Amino acid sequence: KNRCRTAKTAAPCAESVKRRGAIGKKPRARKLQHPPQQSGQLFSVSLAPLLAERVALVELALYEQETFAAAPLDEHLLLDLHRRIAGELVPEWAGRWRDIAVTVGRLEPPQPFQVPMLMRDYALDLHARWPAAASGKSDLLLELLAFAEGRFLTVHPFRDFNGRTIRVFLLELLRRLDLPRVELAPQTEAGRAEYFTALQAADRRRSPLWPSTVHRAPGAKVNF
């Protein structure tokens, strides 16, 4: 039976997954005997290697096992991804919307009580953009990816690990659109500077996250 689906219906076929080089040896996650206590930046730094392992496991489930292929692209999928990434490290708040006010640089994300409603709206907006993006028009596709990342980071729905969660979610979007896997985290100082400038502009709602998205998206090097 042909298991391939179109971009509009969600999951690409197994052959296209193999072409992306996502098949590999399953990484072994270390078990945490005593999860470290949260203490600002040192907390995130101390967890970085463990988080990298768990992100690798989630990406393996995404590409090799197509674990999320049947899941709607909504807020529940985001909660599940966050839970899978951080569940063994911070079980008390992994996979849950933040219940505290936070400040991220100069950005003051919405208050905690607003997060569930904003994430529901986020999912509805994403669904409204999906058919046009899946049609193959490069500008609409980039707009979808820019919206998905920029709006999520502006809401900052989790206490921590928002960046890791949205990057995995973007990989799932690329997979469903049958596009190549790309490195979503900026790899150079110049790239990081451009990325954060674009984020700040998106936070102020003066412009979308397009400039950074164009440079990191497959369309920067190939035609759709």
N, C-alpha and C positions, 0 to 999 in steps of 0.2 A: 504493500500500500504506500502511495506517495505521501510522505510526511511533510513535504514542503508547503509553506504557506506564503501568502503575499505579505508585503509590508503592512498593508492595511489590517490584516488579521492577526499579526503579531510575530510569530516565530519563524526564522529562516530555517532551511533544511540543514541536516547534519553535515552535508558536504561543505556548505558555506562556513560552518563553524570550524571544520578542520582546516580550511584554507587560511583561517586567521591565526593558526598556530597556537590555539588556546589549549590544545590537548597536551597534557604533560603529567608528570608524576605528581600525585596528590601530596601537598605539603602536610607535614605532621605538626599539629598545633600542640604547644606545651601547655600543660595544665597548671593553673595558678593555685598554689597552696594557700597563699595569703595575699589577696589583692592589695596593692598599695593604696594608701589613703590619699584622698584628693588634696592637692596643695598647689593650686595654680599651675604655672608653666612647668615646674618640676614634675608635676603629676603627668602631664602629657608627654614630656620627654622620657620619663621612666617607662611609660607604656608603649612607646613607639615600636620597638621590635615585636612585642606581642600583638599589637594592632596590625602590623604588617602581615603577620602570619594569618590572622583571622580574615583580613581583607583578601589575601590570596586564596583562602578556602572559599570565600563567598564568590570570588570571580571564577573559580573552578566550577562551583555549582551552577553559576550563570551560563558559562559557555559549554562545558563538557556535558553536564547533566540536564541543562535547560530547566532547572528547578523552578524558575519564575515565569516560564513561557505562558502558562495559563492564567497567571495572576493579572488582575486589572492594574493599569497604571494609575494608581491612586495613593492616597495617604497611608493606607494599610500596608502597601508594599514597602513604602519608606520606613514605616515602623518595624517591619520584619527585617529589612536590611540592617537597620541600626541595631536591632536585637542580636542578629547573627554576628555583627562586628564586635559589639561591646558587651554582650550578655554575660560572658564568663569573667569579665574584668570589673564591670560596675553593674551587677545584677539589680541593684536597687533602683536604677533609673534608665537602664538600657531599654530601648524599644518603647520609651514613653516620652511624650512631649514634655518639654522643660516646665517646671513649676516655680522657677525663680526668674527674677529680672536679671538681664546680663547686658554688658557693654562690650562691644567688639571694636577695638580701636576707637574711631570717632563715631561709629554707628551705634545707635541705641535701638535694638530690635523691639518689636511690639511687646506689650506686656503679656505675661503667661496666659492670662485668661482669654486672650485673643487668638492664641496659636491654633487650637483645634479648628476654629472657624476659618482662619486664614489658610490652613492646609487643605481644608475641604474645598475652598475656592480655588486654591492652587491646582488641585487635581481636576476640577471642572474646566479651568482655563486650559490646562494641558490637553484634555480630551477635545476641546473645541479647536485647538490648533493641529491636532494629529492628522486628520484626513488630508489637509492641504500639504503638510510636511511630507507625508507618506507618498504623495503624488510624484515626488522626484524633483520638484523645483528647488534649486539650491538655496535661493534667498529665503524661502519659507522654512526650509530645513534648518538653516542657521538660526533663523528667528526662534524656532522651537527650542533648539539647544541652548541658545542664549537666555531665553525666558526660563527654561527649566532650572538652569544653574543660578541665574541672577536672582530670581524671585525667592527660591529656596534659601539662599544665603542671606537675603535681606530679612526674611522671617526668622532665620536662625532657630529652628524649631526644637533642637535638642540642647541639652546642657553642654555637650562637647561632642567632638568627632563628626561635626556637620560636614566638613570638607570631604572626609573619607566616604561618608554616606552618599553624598550627592555625586561623587565621581563614580561609584559603583552603579548608581541609578542611571547616570548618563551612559555607561557602558551597556546597560540593558536597553536603553533607547536605541543606541547604535546597532545592537544586535537585532532588534525587532525591525529596524529599517534596512537590515541586510547590508550594513556598511562596515568597513574594516575597523578593527580595534585600533585605537590610537592612545598615545600617552597624554592623559588629560592634565596632569600636574605639570606646571611650568618647570623646565629643567635648567634654565639659566637665570642669572641675576637679572638680565634685561627682560627676559620673559616674565619673571615674577613681578618686576616693577610695573610692566605693562598690565599684567593681570590685576594687580591690586589697584592700579589707577582706574581700570575699567570697572572693578567692583565698587569703588568709591563713587564713581559716576552713576552706576546703577542704583546704589543705595540712596543717592540724592534724587533719583528718578529723573535725571536730566538726559540720560541716554541709556540705551540697553547695553548688554554685555557683548555686543557684536564684535568690536575690534579684537578682543582676546579670543573669542570663540572662533573667528575666522582663521587665526593663526594656528589654533590647535585642532581644528576640525579636518576631516578627510578632504573637504572641498578646497582646502588651501593648496593642495598638491594635485588633486585629480578633479576632473569634471564629473558632475553627477549625471 
